[in-house]
């Protein structure tokens, strides 16, 4: 490493949770501004895993845990999607015995272990003055923990679901919405050709922003979201009505992966839980599609309507960022450096009512950010309200 006496300080940056377009532009923004301000920047690899698995030995190969970032390095990747630092869903405060790094297995022998003391030691070993985690509420909740432990943390919100509290916008949301609209419109040609229902499953475990906003933009006739348990028969009745009124005889519904019908439960593709206690969702679109096909004769004069069922999944989180997810990460990175230069920490950079801002990092764990269904969702018609947009943020229902 370079002589830290020649620099103002050392900043570490990491990305955790799912990948989204906009992460590499954020890394680029932080790195270039920090270097030009006289800091050295270290990229922590694989999210919090890099700070858990690092071996404090100068002879050890820690290339899988961190690397020093340069302007040339980040310029090459700044326009691309994903995260070149890689990511994981590691939660250092909850490490199962099987996942404890080999060099720590004698020290941590419980079924579930809190390796925060090791993270603190590793941050000190690397000489980190400021830590910038980029992630959703799970990743950033551990950033809150480190803030309370005395680490200087500046957080950047990222998630396609746009559900990090305290900000109207999270990196990745715009590209997700853009892709959802584009792909839904593309799939219409098949739905219309075969006179079918089109059921499209989108991301959204607890919050329905990624289904509601594309529907508001005209991508679908209806949407079902996690915030409101819907009636399956009512959904089918509405879709049949839409099917009849469409000259091409098809109708479209966007289904949040976490949406539930009345009396039902979330649909999981796996029973195993991740480090944050979440089972992997998947298959909600399959389940709803089967039910719609079976129920449709009741509302279609005894005739069954077939279904085209598509799960968008990683198609909306791969590839390059759109314009907003290229611009906002640049601004967020610079906001983070402004806070560091001002000597502040324990903050979350944010967009509030169309203006860049920052808020206390504790807001990340203070409440769940979900759709205000009384204000934005027509529970009888299963679609957004199209009214009262004055003084709302860019993405309408995204404000806290």
Secondary structure, DSSP 8 states (H G I E B T S, - for coil): ---GGGSSEEEEEEE-SS--TTHHHHHHHHHHHHHHTTEEEEEETTTTHHHHH----TTS--TTTEEE--HHHHHHHTTSSS-TT------TTSEEGGGS-GGGTTT--SSEE--HHHHHHHHHHTT-SEEEEEE-HHHHHHHHHHHHTT--BEEEEB-TT---TT-S--BTHHHHHHHHHHHHHHHHHHHHHHT-EEEEEE--SS--HHHHHHHHTTS-SEEE-TTS-B-HHHHHHHHHHHHHHSTT--EEEEEETT--BTT----EEEEEE-TTS-EEE--HHHHHHHHHHHHGGGGTTT----EEEEE-GGGGTSS---SHHHHHHHHHHHHHHHHHHTT--SEEEEEETTEEEEEEGGGGGT------HHHHEETTTTEE-----TT-BTTBTT--
